[in-house]
Every structure is written in C-alpha cells, then in structure tokens.
Amino acid sequence: MPVYNYPLVSIGNLANFKASLLLSDRISCHVYDSAGITTNRCRDGGIYNLVIKQDVLYGELRVDLAVYEAADNGTASFALSYGTFRNQVRGLYYDNPDLDNPWAIDKWEEEEVLLLWGLKTTSQRAVPKHFPVTVFDNLAFCELLILFNGGYVVIQKDGETLDDAGKKNIASLHDALTMLTGR
C-alpha cells in the first residue's frame, strides 16, 4: 500500500486536528516526539514531519497518520489544513431496497420534533453508514486529500492554506462520492 512522506509540515493546532479525525474510525493519528516515543503533547503552530500509511483491514481501507516533531529551526515546506462538514448526512442518502446498497442506511433514529403551539412528536430519520476513508494525491488544488465522511485533511506545498475555492472543491467531491457510493 502507498506510503506518503511529508517533511516539515505546518499544523496550526495539532490537538484540534486530532479531535477532528475522531469522526471516523477508519483514520487514526499518532504523535511522536523527537526521540520517536508516542506523546500526547501538542504544540500550537508546530512544524512536524508527517508519514501517511494506507492499509486494508477486513477489506476496508484504513489510513494512519504518524506525526513526528521536527527541529525548531525548520521552515515549513507543506501546510496541513483540515475541516469537518457540519451536516454529515448532507441529504444525499437513500433508503431504497432497489439500489441493493448495504452501505446506504445503517439504522433509523427517532428524533423529537417541536410542532406549532408547543406540541411535540417523534419522527424517524435515516442514519447513514460512513463511507470509507479515501485518499487522493496530486490534485489540481493540493498535493494530497484525505476524505472521510464528515471531514477532510489537505496537504499543500509551500505552506499555503486552503482557500474558499479549494473548500468548495472538497465539498463537491464529498457530495459526489456520497452519491456514487450511497454512503
């Protein structure tokens, strides 16, 4: 499976970045200090060396990010941006048995709805399964994109941050992948 190495990556807030990855059980992140020992210490505005590994476990792609502390005197060669989609369902999931798609609906959840005049009722809404993590490299707007249900990770050259056009491209790609997989 492919392994991607990115030296001297600028990560604005490593703690927030790690927290954003918790949306998916198919992507993990481990932080190592300069001696190669796992650490929970996260520096704000730090520069790190990043190794991204892909693996297949039980027939599904998994992605592991290894974040290593870099020397303090380095200047960033790459920038890491990340984000989440507020509405993970995004209105594109289907509960149609004719599609024969086992990933479309995981379960139904009851949701309390407030009606006019203070009346309450319950309605059911579909809760989709997550689509698997997907890795794209050498896209027009970035070096690497890791896309997962509810979030994304972007690596860009020269310390550039993700602009609005890039975010729009990612949202469109997320929606297209959702429609294609039904997940």
C-alpha positions as CSV (number, residue, x, y, z in Angstrom):
1,M,0.0,0.0,0.0
2,P,1.2,3.5,-0.7
3,V,3.1,5.5,2.0
4,Y,3.4,9.3,1.8
5,N,6.2,11.2,3.5
6,Y,5.9,15.0,4.0
7,P,8.8,16.7,5.8
8,L,8.3,20.0,7.6
9,V,4.5,20.3,7.6
10,S,2.9,23.2,9.4
11,I,0.0,22.2,11.6
12,G,-1.8,25.1,13.3
13,N,-3.4,23.3,16.2
14,L,-2.5,19.6,16.4
15,A,-4.9,18.9,19.3
16,N,-7.9,20.2,17.2
17,F,-6.7,18.3,14.2
18,K,-6.6,15.0,16.1
19,A,-10.0,15.7,17.5
20,S,-11.4,16.3,14.0
21,L,-10.3,12.8,13.0
22,L,-12.4,11.1,15.6
23,L,-15.4,11.5,13.2
24,S,-14.2,8.3,11.5
25,D,-13.0,5.0,12.9
26,R,-11.1,4.4,9.7
27,I,-8.4,7.1,10.2
28,S,-6.0,7.4,13.1
29,C,-3.3,9.8,14.2
30,H,-0.3,9.1,16.4
31,V,2.1,11.8,17.6
32,Y,5.7,11.1,18.3
33,D,8.4,13.3,20.0
34,S,11.9,13.9,18.6
35,A,13.1,10.6,20.2
36,G,10.3,8.6,18.4
37,I,8.3,8.0,21.6
38,T,4.5,8.4,21.5
39,T,3.4,11.6,23.1
40,N,0.2,13.5,23.9
41,R,1.9,16.8,23.8
42,C,0.6,19.1,21.1
43,R,2.4,22.4,20.3
44,D,0.3,25.2,18.7
45,G,1.8,26.3,15.4
46,G,4.3,23.5,15.3
47,I,6.2,22.1,12.4
48,Y,6.1,18.3,12.1
49,N,7.3,15.5,9.8
50,L,4.2,13.6,8.5
51,V,4.0,10.0,7.3
52,I,0.7,8.7,6.0
53,K,0.2,5.0,5.6
54,Q,-2.6,3.1,4.0
55,D,-3.6,-0.4,4.9
56,V,-6.5,-2.7,4.2
57,L,-8.2,-4.3,7.3
58,Y,-11.1,-6.6,6.9
59,G,-11.5,-5.5,3.3
60,E,-11.7,-1.8,4.1
61,L,-9.1,0.9,3.6
62,R,-7.6,2.4,6.8
63,V,-5.3,5.4,7.0
64,D,-2.8,6.1,9.8
65,L,-1.1,9.4,10.2
66,A,2.2,9.4,12.1
67,V,3.2,12.9,13.2
68,Y,6.8,13.4,14.3
69,E,8.2,16.5,16.0
70,A,10.6,18.4,13.6
71,A,13.6,20.5,14.6
72,D,12.6,24.0,15.8
73,N,14.8,25.7,13.2
74,G,12.9,24.3,10.2
75,T,10.7,26.3,7.9
76,A,7.5,24.8,6.6
77,S,7.6,23.1,3.2
78,F,4.0,22.0,3.4
79,A,0.8,23.1,5.2
80,L,-1.9,20.8,6.6
81,S,-5.5,22.1,6.5
82,Y,-8.4,20.1,7.8
83,G,-12.1,20.6,8.3
84,T,-15.4,19.0,9.0
85,F,-18.8,19.0,7.3
86,R,-21.4,20.2,9.8
87,N,-24.2,18.1,8.3
88,Q,-22.7,14.7,7.8
89,V,-25.9,13.4,6.1
90,R,-26.0,16.2,3.6
91,G,-29.3,15.0,2.3
92,L,-27.8,12.5,-0.2
93,Y,-28.5,9.2,1.4
94,Y,-31.1,6.7,0.2
95,D,-33.2,4.0,1.8
96,N,-34.2,2.3,-1.4
97,P,-34.1,-1.5,-1.4
98,D,-34.0,-1.4,-5.2
99,L,-30.5,0.1,-5.0
100,D,-29.3,-3.0,-3.2
101,N,-26.7,-0.9,-1.4
102,P,-25.7,-2.3,2.0
103,W,-23.9,0.9,2.9
104,A,-26.8,3.3,2.4
105,I,-28.6,3.1,5.7
106,D,-27.1,1.8,9.0
107,K,-30.1,2.4,11.3
108,W,-33.1,4.5,12.0
109,E,-33.1,7.0,14.8
110,E,-36.1,8.6,16.4
111,E,-35.9,12.4,16.7
112,E,-38.2,14.6,18.8
113,V,-39.8,17.3,16.6
114,L,-41.4,20.5,18.0
115,L,-44.6,21.4,16.3
116,L,-46.7,24.6,16.4
117,W,-48.3,25.6,19.7
118,G,-45.7,23.7,21.7
119,L,-46.8,20.2,20.6
120,K,-44.1,17.5,20.3
121,T,-44.0,14.4,18.2
122,T,-41.3,11.9,17.1
123,S,-40.1,11.2,13.6
124,Q,-37.7,8.8,12.2
125,R,-34.6,9.8,10.3
126,A,-32.1,7.7,8.5
127,V,-28.6,7.5,9.9
128,P,-26.2,6.6,7.1
129,K,-23.2,4.4,7.5
130,H,-19.8,6.1,6.9
131,F,-18.2,5.8,3.6
132,P,-14.6,4.6,3.8
133,V,-11.7,6.9,4.0
134,T,-10.4,7.9,0.6
135,V,-7.0,9.2,-0.4
136,F,-6.4,11.4,-3.5
137,D,-3.0,12.6,-4.5
138,N,-1.7,15.2,-7.0
139,L,-5.0,17.0,-7.3
140,A,-5.0,20.4,-9.1
141,F,-5.5,22.3,-5.8
142,C,-3.4,20.2,-3.4
143,E,-0.7,17.5,-3.0
144,L,-2.9,15.1,-1.0
145,L,-6.5,14.9,0.1
146,I,-7.8,12.5,2.7
147,L,-11.6,12.5,2.5
148,F,-13.8,10.8,5.1
149,N,-17.5,11.1,6.0
150,G,-17.8,14.3,7.9
151,G,-14.3,15.6,7.3
152,Y,-11.2,16.1,5.3
153,V,-7.4,16.6,5.5
154,V,-5.4,18.5,2.9
155,I,-1.7,18.7,2.4
156,Q,-0.4,21.7,0.2
157,K,3.0,22.8,-0.9
158,D,4.8,25.9,0.1
159,G,2.9,26.5,3.3
160,E,-0.3,27.6,1.5
161,T,-3.5,27.4,3.4
162,L,-6.7,26.1,1.8
163,D,-8.8,28.8,0.2
164,D,-12.6,29.0,-0.3
165,A,-12.4,27.6,-3.9
166,G,-10.5,24.6,-2.5
167,K,-13.0,24.0,0.2
168,K,-15.8,24.2,-2.4
169,N,-14.0,21.6,-4.5
170,I,-13.7,19.3,-1.5
171,A,-17.4,19.7,-0.6
172,S,-18.3,18.9,-4.2
173,L,-16.1,15.8,-4.2
174,H,-17.6,14.7,-0.8
175,D,-21.1,15.0,-2.2
176,A,-20.2,13.2,-5.5
177,L,-18.6,10.4,-3.5
178,T,-21.6,10.2,-1.3
179,M,-24.0,10.0,-4.3
180,L,-21.8,7.4,-6.0
181,T,-21.4,5.1,-3.1
182,G,-24.7,5.8,-1.4
183,R,-22.8,6.2,1.9
